[in-house]
Amino acid sequence: MPSTRELLARKCHHTENALSDADISGYLGAIPEWTRTENRIVKSYKFKNYYETLAFMNAIAYVIHAEDHHPEITLTYNQCVIKFDTHSVNNGRGGLSENDFICAAKVDAIYQQSFS
C-alpha cells in the first residue's frame, strides 16, 4: 500500500472501481486518525476559534478544487469534519477509491503545516 508521501505525490483520476476492504485497510495506514464509517473516511479537525476554522476551510478549498474531488464538510465554531467518498464507483452506488485517500493526505498536510 502507498505511504503518505506517495499519496501526496499523486493526483486524483476518474475511476469506477472501488477499493477492496483489504486495500482500504492498507490505505488507512497512510492517513492517521482517519476512520472508516461505512463507505466513507472521516476526520475531525479542531481549531482555536472560528477564524482558524474558516482559514483551514479556505486553505483546503484550492486543493479540493484542483483535485476535482469534493468531500462533505461540516463547519462549526472550532471544528471541521471532513468525509470523503467516491460516488462514481460500484456502478454509481458509491464507495471508496484511491482518490479519497489522496485528498485526505493532502488535507492532513495542510493542517499539519499551518494549524498544528
C-alpha positions as CSV (number, residue, x, y, z in Angstrom):
1,M,0.0,0.0,0.0
2,P,1.2,3.6,-0.6
3,S,2.8,5.7,2.0
4,T,1.6,9.2,2.9
5,R,4.4,10.6,0.8
6,E,3.3,8.6,-2.2
7,L,-0.3,9.7,-1.8
8,L,0.8,13.4,-1.6
9,A,2.6,13.0,-4.9
10,R,-0.4,11.5,-6.7
11,K,-3.3,13.3,-8.5
12,C,-6.9,12.2,-8.5
13,H,-8.1,10.4,-11.6
14,H,-11.5,9.2,-12.8
15,T,-12.2,5.7,-11.6
16,E,-15.2,3.4,-11.5
17,N,-13.5,0.8,-9.3
18,A,-14.0,0.8,-5.6
19,L,-11.2,-0.4,-3.3
20,S,-11.5,-3.7,-1.6
21,D,-11.7,-3.9,2.2
22,A,-8.1,-5.2,2.3
23,D,-6.9,-2.2,0.2
24,I,-8.9,0.2,2.4
25,S,-7.2,-1.1,5.5
26,G,-3.8,-0.6,3.9
27,Y,-4.6,2.9,2.7
28,L,-5.9,3.9,6.2
29,G,-2.4,3.1,7.5
30,A,-1.1,6.1,5.4
31,I,-3.6,8.6,6.9
32,P,-3.5,8.5,10.7
33,E,-6.6,9.4,12.6
34,W,-9.0,9.0,9.7
35,T,-11.6,6.4,10.3
36,R,-13.8,4.4,8.1
37,T,-17.6,4.8,8.6
38,E,-19.5,2.6,6.2
39,N,-18.4,3.7,2.7
40,R,-16.6,6.9,3.8
41,I,-13.5,8.0,5.5
42,V,-13.9,10.7,8.2
43,K,-11.7,13.0,10.3
44,S,-12.5,15.9,12.6
45,Y,-10.1,18.8,13.0
46,K,-10.0,21.1,16.0
47,F,-9.2,24.8,16.0
48,K,-8.7,27.7,18.5
49,N,-11.6,29.8,17.1
50,Y,-13.9,30.4,14.1
51,Y,-11.3,32.4,12.2
52,E,-8.8,29.5,12.2
53,T,-11.6,27.1,11.2
54,L,-12.6,29.3,8.2
55,A,-8.9,29.8,7.3
56,F,-8.5,26.0,7.2
57,M,-11.6,25.7,5.0
58,N,-10.2,28.3,2.6
59,A,-6.8,26.6,2.5
60,I,-8.2,23.2,1.6
61,A,-10.7,24.6,-0.9
62,Y,-7.9,25.1,-3.5
63,V,-6.6,21.6,-3.2
64,I,-10.1,20.0,-3.3
65,H,-11.0,22.0,-6.4
66,A,-7.7,21.2,-8.1
67,E,-8.2,17.5,-7.5
68,D,-11.8,17.7,-8.5
69,H,-12.8,15.5,-5.6
70,H,-15.2,17.2,-3.2
71,P,-15.9,16.0,0.3
72,E,-18.8,16.6,2.6
73,I,-17.7,19.2,5.1
74,T,-19.3,20.3,8.4
75,L,-18.0,23.5,9.8
76,T,-18.7,24.8,13.3
77,Y,-17.0,27.4,15.5
78,N,-13.8,25.5,16.2
79,Q,-14.2,22.2,14.4
80,C,-14.3,21.0,10.8
81,V,-15.4,17.4,10.0
82,I,-14.5,16.1,6.5
83,K,-16.0,13.0,4.9
84,F,-14.6,11.6,1.7
85,D,-16.2,9.0,-0.6
86,T,-16.4,8.4,-4.3
87,H,-19.9,8.5,-5.8
88,S,-18.9,7.1,-9.2
89,V,-17.6,3.7,-8.0
90,N,-19.6,0.5,-7.7
91,N,-21.7,1.3,-10.7
92,G,-22.8,4.6,-9.1
93,R,-23.6,3.1,-5.7
94,G,-20.5,4.8,-4.2
95,G,-17.7,3.6,-2.0
96,L,-14.0,4.4,-1.5
97,S,-11.4,4.9,-4.2
98,E,-7.7,5.9,-4.1
99,N,-8.9,9.5,-4.7
100,D,-10.4,9.7,-1.2
101,F,-7.1,8.8,0.3
102,I,-5.1,11.2,-1.9
103,C,-7.3,14.1,-0.8
104,A,-7.3,13.0,2.8
105,A,-3.4,13.0,2.8
106,K,-3.4,16.5,1.2
107,V,-5.9,17.9,3.7
108,D,-3.8,16.5,6.6
109,A,-0.7,18.1,5.1
110,I,-2.3,21.5,5.0
111,Y,-3.5,21.1,8.6
112,Q,-0.1,19.9,9.9
113,Q,1.7,22.7,8.1
114,S,-0.5,25.6,9.2
115,F,-2.6,24.7,12.2
116,S,-0.9,22.1,14.4
